[in-house]
Structure formats: structure tokens, C-alpha cells
Amino acid sequence: MKEIKLFINGEFKNSSHGAKHISKDSARGEAIASIHLPSEEDIERAVESAHKAFYSQEWKDCDQNKRADFLLAISEKIKERKNEIIEWEIKDSGSTVRKAKADVHNAASYFKVLSKVTRQFQFTEKDEQASRESFSENFREYAPVGVCAQIIPWNFPLVMAAWKIGPVIATGCTTVLKSALETPITANILAEIIQEVGVPAGVVNIITGGAAVGELLVNNPLISKVGFTGSTEVGRKIMKSASGTVKKLSLELGGKSANIILDDADLNMAVDGALYAFLYHSGQACDSGTRLLVQEGIYNEFIQKFTQRIAEVKVGVPEDPTTGMGPVINENQYNRIIDYIQTTKNEGAKLIYGGERLVGGAFDKGYYIKPTAFEITPDNTIWHEEIFGPVVGITKFQTKEEAVELANNSIYGLAGAVWSKDEQKARSVASQLEAGTVWINEYHLLNPGMPFGGFKQSGQGREMGIEGLHAYLEVRHIWRSDCNSREQKQWFDAIF
Ligand code: NAD
């Protein structure tokens, strides 16, 4: 069994009150990790260590090139340890082999891209337009926002930790990151890597715990910024807590993304795309395409191919490389999904496929749900509420204007997609969607150079892209005067 200690001030330590939590394998329910749970005192020590590191000369002296070197070294170490990380990610989060491999690749390439961006970023720049000859030179200076508290969910443990820690190192901030109680292992491996590549002690601290640990972090007055990924419900609570000391916020929250299939789409591709959009990681992805809008001209043919292809998705144990969809994370999540399925049935929606638990053999050791599809309307609960499971609601529409209206009928705005062979038409629909990422003839793919985040109640701010760096920076305007005689400074006369 793996032991997950607290990573505070560059060292792995036992919890001061000795409390532990046992983390279980998603597919088998077997104990795989013993986690040291931080006491209130440990949490304070972690924040103080991040605070001390932020003001230390050592971290101030780490210029952008040195910080870029750390990011590149982390990327290399992730690649070196990829087999071990993949194995733990599969056990800890129920990721399939293919998903775990993609996650490790994505985390490594994110650190590499960020390293390049960090090296090239202009931390000081003169604004030629604002500056006036013989009057003033005006500069923007970008400064790290300070000590951060970062909180991540359980669905993409390594990638979420990478997206949080990357910009902290890039900008010269420091952090206490709290990984999810359900999936602490790969963030802990990342802590080992961070220690190994020589990031100064205290710059990155990693602890694990539940809501109470997260709350203590968010409420700590030494924290300047909270970076949170999780549900909209918890995001709302964090906004309230952060208001006490006006902490800066980045919130990556829930979604109910619309996947729009227009009449002229490549039908076979759109069917596979629609399945990939809502079944990837058993639907436990924030950007899942869980509202599938299909134009009436192809509706019947689409549904026929969709029901044929959905039956071909292999549900199985995650470590089998041929598995397309594994279990959901745990019993709580299983109950939540089954409740939503039952509610939708009770509401009279037509069940097109699935709608039940898979049982027998290896299925009995984990929580496996059949890929599930209903025909729904905006009157159904699952039109509006995020399930976070392998469940899609399908709706027929007539015109593209109606599709846009339906797609935007949500409190969320994280992502969406349009499938069509007519590029102009697809672009026009895409540009009307209230969503932070819109794919055309694609789904789920992300680019570390481009921003990711939500419109509306899907969040605030962006991760990745240059926007993700700015989220961890304050801007300081430096005004250097060229009016060096008292006669020139007529504005002083306002008080004389
Ligand atoms: P969650 O909101 O329950 O928990 C997320 C994290 O917050 C966990 O680490 C948890 O311990 C912590 N937490 C819970 N209550 C807290 C509180 N009161 N104060 C501080 N921290 C608290 O979410 P989850 O069930 O772990 O993850 C699923 C959710 O995450 C979904 O809604 C999903 O859409 C969202 N998500 C969003 C993105 C994105 O980029 N937008 C990515 C992944 C997941």
C-alpha cells in the first residue's frame, strides 16, 4: 500500500495528529493508499511555508529562465516515470489505460509548453501608445499574485495538479495544493518530482483532504488567490469565503455542454464523436457533451447508428487496454448517477439505451453503469443539472437558430461542439454559443497554448494559454515622468 504523506516545506511529513484515510482502487474497492490527513496545525504550517517561500530571496532570485528550467525538468521527469504514474492513475481514479496514457502525455506536454511560454513572456513591457515623448514613459510590470490555495477534483488528478502548479512556478507565486481525498496518488508523485528537480522548499506544498481542509485553506488570511476546480455548488461557497479578504479567484466549475449535429454532418463521424463526447472517462469530465442536439433531417438515421455504435463501446476493467469505458469513481458517484437516471425515467423521458448498472464477474467489484441515452426536453431535470456520469440527453431541433437557443438554455457555459461539413455555417453557430471552448467536428481535445474555462456559472478566469498565466499575475503600471521642471508640472498648481 502506498503511503501518502504531507508535502510541506520541501519535505514529506506525517500528519501531526496521526489521522489517516484509506484510498481505494475504483475498480475493485481494494485499499491502495494510506493518506496522512493534515491537522489544522499542519494546514497552517503549509500556508506559512508557502508564505515564507514567496518572500524568500531564493525564490525572488529565481528568474524566469530558471523557473522555465524547473518546468521543463518536471516535464522530463513525468516522462521518465510515466509507466508508474499510469499504473497509479488507473488504480486511483478508475481511468482506462488509454485515458491514463493520454493524461500523462498531456501533463508532460503542458509543463513543456509552459516552460517555453515562461521563457518568452515579457514580465516588463513599455506601452508605446500610452507613453508620450518628453512627458512620460509608461510600463506594465507583471508581478506574481502571491501565496495561492489550489483545490482540485478527482476526475483528472494528474492533469488538474499540473494545470494548477504549472502557472505558480511560471509566475513566481507559491502554493498549497489540496488534492481530492479520492485520488491523492499522482499529485504526490508530482511532489516527489518537484522536490527532485530542486524547486525551492515551500514554493509548492501538497496536502490531501476533504471539504474541511479546503475551507481552512480558503479562509486563511495569508492566501492571496484561490484556484479551484470542482462543482459550481462548491465554487459558490468559495466565492463567499474569499470575499472576507478579497482573494483573487480562478474557478473552473461544472458544465452541461451542448453537442450540436447539423443535417450536413459526416454522420458516422458525428455518431462516434457524440459517443466520445459523453462517454470519455465514464462521463466524469467537466466538458462532457451531455446534451446532444440533432437536426430533424438526420435524426432517425442518427439514432439508428447511435444505438448500434453505443452497443459496441466495450465497458470493462480499466487496466484492460481494450476497455473503452471503465467504472465510475465510487459508490457515492454511482448513487448520484443512478438517482438521475431514475428521476429521468420517472419524468417519462424515453430511454434509448442503457439506464442500469452492469453486474456479474468483475463488474460486481466496482461501479459500472451501462452507457445511457434518453430523449429529453428542457423540461427534464437532466437538461439543467450536471450528472458527471455516462448519461446523455438527446433532443431534436429544426433550425440552427433553434439549436443555438437550446444550447444556450443553461446556467453553464463550459464547452460545446458543432458537427457540419459546411465550415461557414459551423463557424457561425460556434460563435453564437455561450461557451469557453467550442469544437467544430471535434470533441474534448485541448491545446496548452489556448485558454480553457467557462462562460456563465461554469467559472471565472481561464487556465492554460497566456490567459492562464495572467490569472497568476498582478499588473503594476510604472509611470516614469519626463516632466522634470516645476514649470512643466502645472497640475501641482491645483493645490497652490
Ligand atoms: P467538488 O466540488 O465536490 O470537489 C472539488 C474539490 O473541492 C475537492 O478537492 C473537494 O475536497 C473540495 N471541496 C469540497 N467542498 C469544499 C469547500 N466547501 N471548500 C473548499 N474545498 C471544498 O467536485 P468533485 O465532485 O470533486 O468534482 C466534480 C466536479 O468538478 C464537477 O462539477 C465537474 O464539472 C467539476 N470539474 C470542472 C473542471 C473544469 O475545468 N471546469 C474540471 C474537472 C472537474
Boltz pocket constraint, residues with backbone or C-beta under 6 A from the ligand:
constraints:
  - pocket:
      binder: B
      contacts: [[A, 151], [A, 152], [A, 153], [A, 154], [A, 155], [A, 156], [A, 178], [A, 179], [A, 180], [A, 181], [A, 209], [A, 210], [A, 211], [A, 212], [A, 213], [A, 214], [A, 215], [A, 218], [A, 229], [A, 230], [A, 231], [A, 232], [A, 234], [A, 235], [A, 237], [A, 238], [A, 251], [A, 252], [A, 253], [A, 254], [A, 255], [A, 285], [A, 286], [A, 287], [A, 386], [A, 388], [A, 414], [A, 453], [A, 454], [A, 458], [A, 459]]
      max_distance: 6.0
